[in-house]
Amino acid sequence: MEPGAQDGITVAPSPPGDGRLADNIVFFGRALRKAGLKIGPGAIADAIEAVEAIGIGSREEFYAALCSVFVTRHEDLAVFDEAFRLFWRSRDLVAKMIAMMSPIAPANREKEKPKPGETRAGDALLDNRDDRRPQRETPDIEIDARFTTSGSEILRGLDFAQMSAAEIAVAKKELAKLRLPLDRVRTRRFAPSRRPVKIDPRATMRSALRTGGELILPRFRQAKQIQPPLVVLADISGSMSQYTRIFLHFLHVLTERRRRVHTFLFGTRLTNVTRAMRHKDPDQALDECAAAVRDWSGGTRIGETLKDFNRLWARRVLGQGAIVLLITDGLEREGVELLAQEMDRLHRSCRRLIWLNPLLRFDGFQARARGVKAMLPHVDEFRPVHNLLSLADLVSALTAGRADAYDPRRFLCK
């Protein structure tokens, strides 16, 4: 029996550790490893023992046994679901033959996009299938590539939720190559200057005291310019689970190359992960973030979490012209009165508030949700954040300033 040929997860009464079911679990674990899950030989052995301990009464019990062993990170649950559906599905050969012999009506509807995690799971399960086929000689074909698109350009425009495991690995490398801007803001403090901008009386008197007042040379000063603090509020609820991990890699790059980056994650509660994001190793930083957060892939309480941030952290991190990046889809499940109030307070406390919403990847997006309508009047920019191009535009916008193309008022007028 080939992997995935289980029909309804019904097996013979032979011991699971010695039969073909164990081989299928081994193959399934290898496929999950190729899809990006951290699975070792010990986890596969534990999965076989778990199935042997509970027995196989139904598909749901078998799913729960494998999921409890193989899924150790919240963001891997979607990939596991698609891999389980593809690997352990029943193969009704009669139905397939009937479908092949039946006439096919032309399909006029548009092709649906793959589900989140389906690409990675499918690539892992079908890996090396083409290598087993005999190679055939193919004729040389000359292609005019003047109007074609390179692979790197396609990757930059590909949605993060539809990327395979290999594409996500390449995307992480592309994020590490981003050139961060050297944006500066003027402060009320002063720094010494060699140019005659403004006389510094104190520095001039200190210099004159060294010579006993015989020689007085003027000293000058100018307004000090620094990089403003960057505060990130990222949504990790269930609706944002397909973008959370790649966003955390982007935030790790920001923290590593820029001073004073403060990262907060929220779902139903607010968690400060700034210290965890300062690790040099991105995998270790993300693992510590996952350990610190207790409400991963859960519900959303944007208003309550913003209230906690404004009350506990705003005065600490929103000084000297701070820029706030709010990453969320705006799908608030509670009252929007508190959300509008806290958004207004946050907007008044920072120099610039940028809302990054992955739902803007849809061309026909409209601000119909109550949470979105309550948040839009209190942001400076409303940007998409779903692929490498959108992140590159965001990095450039930190220096260039506000852009009319991302003015939130264009959605309020609809």
C-alpha positions in Angstrom: 0.0 0.0 0.0 1.4 3.4 -0.9 1.4 6.4 1.5 -2.0 8.0 1.7 -3.9 4.9 0.6 -5.7 4.6 3.9 -9.5 4.5 3.3 -11.2 6.2 6.2 -8.3 5.3 8.5 -9.6 1.8 8.9 -6.7 -0.7 9.4 -6.3 -4.3 10.3 -6.2 -5.4 13.9 -2.4 -6.1 13.6 -0.1 -4.1 16.0 0.3 -0.5 14.7 4.0 -0.5 15.5 4.7 -3.5 13.2 2.2 -3.0 10.3 2.0 -0.7 7.3 0.3 2.0 9.3 3.6 2.7 11.0 5.3 3.1 7.6 2.6 5.6 6.6 3.2 7.6 9.8 6.9 7.7 9.0 6.3 8.9 5.5 3.8 11.5 6.8 6.3 12.8 9.3 8.9 13.2 6.6 6.4 15.1 4.4 5.7 17.4 7.3 9.4 18.0 7.8 9.7 19.0 4.1 6.8 21.4 4.6 8.7 23.3 7.3 7.6 21.7 10.5 10.3 20.9 13.1 9.9 17.1 13.4 12.6 14.7 14.4 12.8 10.9 14.7 11.7 11.0 18.3 8.5 12.8 17.3 7.7 10.1 14.7 8.3 7.3 17.3 6.0 9.2 19.8 3.3 9.5 17.1 3.4 5.7 16.5 3.1 5.0 20.2 0.3 7.5 20.6 -1.7 5.9 17.8 -1.0 2.5 19.4 -2.1 3.7 22.8 -5.5 5.3 21.9 -6.3 2.9 19.0 -8.1 4.0 15.9 -11.7 4.5 16.4 -12.4 7.4 14.1 -10.7 9.9 11.8 -11.0 12.7 14.4 -9.2 10.7 17.1 -6.4 9.7 14.7 -6.1 13.4 13.7 -5.9 14.5 17.3 -3.2 12.0 18.2 -1.0 13.0 15.3 -1.7 16.8 15.8 -0.8 16.6 19.5 2.7 15.2 18.7 3.7 16.9 15.4 2.3 20.4 15.9 4.5 22.3 18.3 4.0 25.9 16.9 0.7 27.6 16.4 1.5 28.8 12.9 2.1 25.2 11.8 -1.5 24.1 12.4 -2.8 25.2 9.0 0.0 23.4 7.2 -0.6 20.2 9.2 -4.4 20.4 8.4 -3.7 20.5 4.7 -1.1 17.8 4.8 -3.4 15.5 6.8 -6.2 16.1 4.4 -4.0 15.3 1.3 -2.1 12.4 2.8 -4.8 10.5 4.6 -7.7 11.0 2.2 -9.5 8.0 0.7 -8.9 7.0 -2.9 -12.2 6.1 -4.6 -10.9 4.7 -7.8 -14.4 3.9 -9.2 -15.5 7.5 -8.8 -12.3 8.7 -10.4 -12.8 6.4 -13.4 -16.4 7.6 -13.8 -15.3 11.2 -13.6 -12.7 10.6 -16.2 -15.1 9.0 -18.7 -17.9 11.5 -18.2 -18.1 14.6 -20.5 -16.6 17.7 -18.9 -18.5 21.0 -19.2 -16.4 24.1 -19.8 -15.7 25.9 -16.5 -16.5 29.6 -16.8 -15.8 30.5 -13.2 -12.5 31.8 -12.1 -9.9 29.6 -10.6 -9.9 29.7 -6.8 -6.7 30.5 -4.9 -5.2 27.6 -2.9 -5.9 27.5 0.8 -3.3 28.9 3.2 -0.7 26.2 3.8 -2.0 24.0 0.9 0.9 24.9 -1.4 3.6 23.9 1.2 1.8 20.7 2.1 1.3 19.7 -1.5 4.9 20.4 -2.5 6.1 18.3 0.5 3.8 15.3 -0.3 4.6 15.3 -4.1 8.3 15.9 -3.6 10.5 13.6 -5.7 7.6 12.1 -7.6 8.9 13.5 -10.9 12.3 12.0 -10.2 10.9 8.5 -10.4 9.5 8.9 -13.9 11.7 8.0 -16.9 13.4 11.0 -18.5 12.3 11.9 -22.0 14.2 13.8 -24.5 12.7 17.2 -25.0 13.4 19.4 -28.1 15.3 22.7 -27.7 12.8 25.6 -27.7 13.9 29.1 -28.1 11.8 31.6 -26.1 11.7 35.3 -26.5 12.0 36.6 -22.9 11.8 40.3 -23.6 8.3 40.6 -22.2 8.5 37.9 -19.6 8.8 38.2 -15.8 11.7 36.9 -13.8 11.3 34.5 -10.9 12.4 37.1 -8.4 9.7 39.5 -9.6 7.1 36.9 -9.3 8.2 36.0 -5.8 8.1 39.6 -4.7 4.5 39.9 -5.8 3.4 36.5 -4.4 1.1 36.5 -1.3 2.8 35.2 1.8 -0.2 32.9 2.6 0.2 31.1 -0.8 4.0 30.5 -0.6 5.5 27.1 -0.4 8.2 26.1 2.1 11.0 26.8 -0.3 9.5 30.2 -1.3 9.2 31.2 2.3 12.8 30.4 2.9 13.8 32.5 -0.1 11.5 35.3 1.2 13.3 35.3 4.5 16.6 35.8 2.8 15.1 38.7 0.8 13.9 40.3 4.0 17.4 40.1 5.4 18.7 42.1 2.3 16.3 45.0 2.8 18.0 48.4 3.2 16.5 50.2 6.1 16.1 54.0 5.8 18.1 56.6 7.7 15.2 58.7 8.7 16.0 61.5 11.1 13.9 63.9 13.2 14.9 67.1 14.9 14.7 67.2 18.7 14.8 70.0 21.3 18.3 68.9 22.4 21.5 70.3 21.0 24.7 68.8 19.7 28.1 70.5 19.1 28.6 71.9 15.6 31.6 73.2 13.7 29.4 75.3 11.5 28.3 78.7 12.7 24.7 77.8 13.2 24.0 79.0 16.7 26.4 80.1 19.4 26.7 77.8 22.4 27.2 80.2 25.5 28.1 77.4 27.9 30.6 75.7 25.7 32.2 79.2 24.9 32.6 80.0 28.5 34.1 76.6 29.4 36.6 77.1 26.5 37.5 80.6 27.8 38.2 79.4 31.3 40.9 77.1 30.1 43.0 80.2 29.0 42.0 82.4 31.9 39.8 84.6 29.7 42.7 85.8 27.5 41.3 84.0 24.4 37.6 83.7 23.8 36.6 81.6 20.8 33.0 81.1 20.0 31.5 77.6 20.1 28.5 76.6 18.1 25.6 74.1 18.5 22.8 72.8 16.3 19.6 70.9 16.9 20.3 67.2 17.4 18.8 64.7 14.9 18.1 61.1 15.8 16.3 58.2 14.4 12.7 58.2 15.9 11.6 55.2 17.9 9.7 52.5 15.9 6.8 50.9 17.8 5.2 47.8 16.2 1.8 46.5 17.3 1.2 43.2 15.5 -2.0 41.1 15.6 -1.4 37.4 16.1 -5.1 36.2 16.2 -6.4 33.3 14.1 -7.3 35.5 11.1 -3.7 36.7 10.9 -2.0 33.3 11.5 -0.8 32.8 7.9 1.2 36.1 8.0 2.4 36.1 11.6 5.7 34.2 11.2 6.9 36.0 8.1 6.0 39.3 9.8 8.1 38.4 12.9 11.0 37.7 10.6 10.6 41.2 9.2 10.4 42.7 12.7 13.5 40.8 13.6 15.4 42.5 10.7 14.1 45.9 11.9 15.2 45.2 15.5 18.7 44.0 14.4 19.5 47.0 12.1 17.7 49.8 13.8 17.9 51.3 17.3 14.9 51.6 19.6 12.5 49.2 18.0 9.7 48.1 20.4 7.6 45.1 19.4 4.2 44.2 21.0 2.0 41.2 20.0 -1.7 41.1 20.8 -4.7 38.9 20.3 -6.9 39.0 23.4 -4.0 40.4 25.5 -0.9 42.5 25.0 2.6 41.0 25.2 5.9 42.9 25.0 8.4 40.8 23.1 11.0 43.5 22.5 13.7 41.7 24.5 13.0 38.4 22.8 13.4 40.0 19.3 16.9 41.2 20.2 18.4 37.8 19.8 20.8 37.5 16.9 19.4 34.1 15.8 15.9 34.7 14.2 14.7 31.1 15.0 15.6 31.6 18.7 14.0 35.0 18.8 10.7 33.6 17.3 10.7 30.6 19.6 11.0 32.9 22.6 8.2 35.0 21.3 6.0 31.9 20.9 6.8 30.9 24.5 6.0 34.4 25.9 2.6 34.7 24.1 -0.3 32.8 25.5 -3.1 33.8 23.2 -1.6 32.8 19.8 -4.1 32.2 17.0 -7.0 33.0 19.3 -9.6 35.7 19.3 -9.1 39.5 18.8 -9.7 42.3 21.3 -8.1 45.3 19.6 -9.8 48.0 21.7 -8.8 46.4 25.0 -5.2 45.7 24.0 -4.8 49.3 22.7 -6.2 50.5 26.0 -3.5 48.5 27.9 -0.8 49.9 25.6 -1.9 53.5 26.0 -2.1 53.1 29.8 1.1 51.1 30.4 3.5 51.7 27.6 2.7 54.8 25.6 4.7 57.3 27.8 7.7 54.9 27.8 8.1 54.3 24.1 6.2 57.0 22.2 8.7 59.8 22.7 10.8 61.9 20.3 8.6 61.6 17.3 7.9 57.8 17.4 6.4 56.0 14.4 3.8 53.3 15.1 3.2 50.4 12.8 -0.2 48.7 13.5 -0.4 45.3 11.8 -4.0 43.9 11.9 -7.0 43.2 9.8 -9.2 45.3 11.9 -11.8 42.6 12.6 -12.9 43.6 16.1 -15.3 41.2 17.8 -16.4 43.5 20.6 -17.8 47.1 20.8 -16.1 49.6 18.5 -16.7 52.7 20.8 -13.7 51.8 22.9 -11.6 51.0 19.8 -12.3 54.4 18.2 -11.4 56.1 21.5 -8.1 54.3 22.0 -7.1 54.7 18.3 -7.6 58.5 18.7 -5.5 58.5 21.8 -2.8 56.5 20.1 -2.8 58.8 17.1 -2.4 61.8 19.2 0.6 60.2 21.1 2.8 59.5 18.1 4.1 61.4 15.2 2.9 59.0 12.5 0.5 56.1 12.7 0.7 53.6 9.8 -1.9 50.8 9.6 -0.8 47.7 7.7 -3.7 45.5 6.7 -3.3 42.2 4.6 -6.9 42.5 3.5 -5.9 45.2 1.1 -4.4 42.6 -1.2 -8.0 42.3 -2.6 -8.7 44.8 -5.4 -12.3 45.2 -4.3 -11.7 45.8 -0.7 -14.2 48.1 1.0 -14.3 49.4 4.6 -17.5 47.7 5.6 -16.5 46.1 8.9 -17.3 48.1 12.0 -13.8 47.8 13.4 -12.3 49.1 10.1 -14.6 52.1 10.0 -13.8 53.0 13.6 -10.0 52.8 13.0 -9.6 54.5 9.6 -10.2 58.1 10.7 -7.3 57.9 13.2 -4.5 56.7 11.0 -2.1 58.6 8.7 -1.6 55.8 6.1 -3.5 52.7 5.2 -1.1 50.2 3.5 -1.2 46.6 2.3 1.2 44.1 3.8 1.0 40.7 2.1 4.1 40.3 0.0 7.7 41.4 -0.4 6.8 44.4 -2.6 4.5 45.9 0.1 7.2 45.5 2.8 9.8 47.1 0.5 7.4 50.0 -0.1 6.9 50.4 3.7 10.6 50.6 4.3 11.0 53.3 1.7 8.0 55.2 3.1 9.7 55.5 6.5 12.0 58.1 4.9 9.9 59.5 2.1 7.0 60.6 4.3 3.3 60.3 3.7 2.0 59.1 0.4 -1.3 60.2 -1.1 -1.9 56.8 -2.6 -2.3 55.3 0.8 -4.5 58.1 2.3 -7.2 56.4 4.4 -9.8 59.0 3.4 -10.2 57.3 0.0 -11.9 54.4 1.8 -14.0 56.6 4.1 -15.6 58.3 1.1 -17.0 55.0 -0.3 
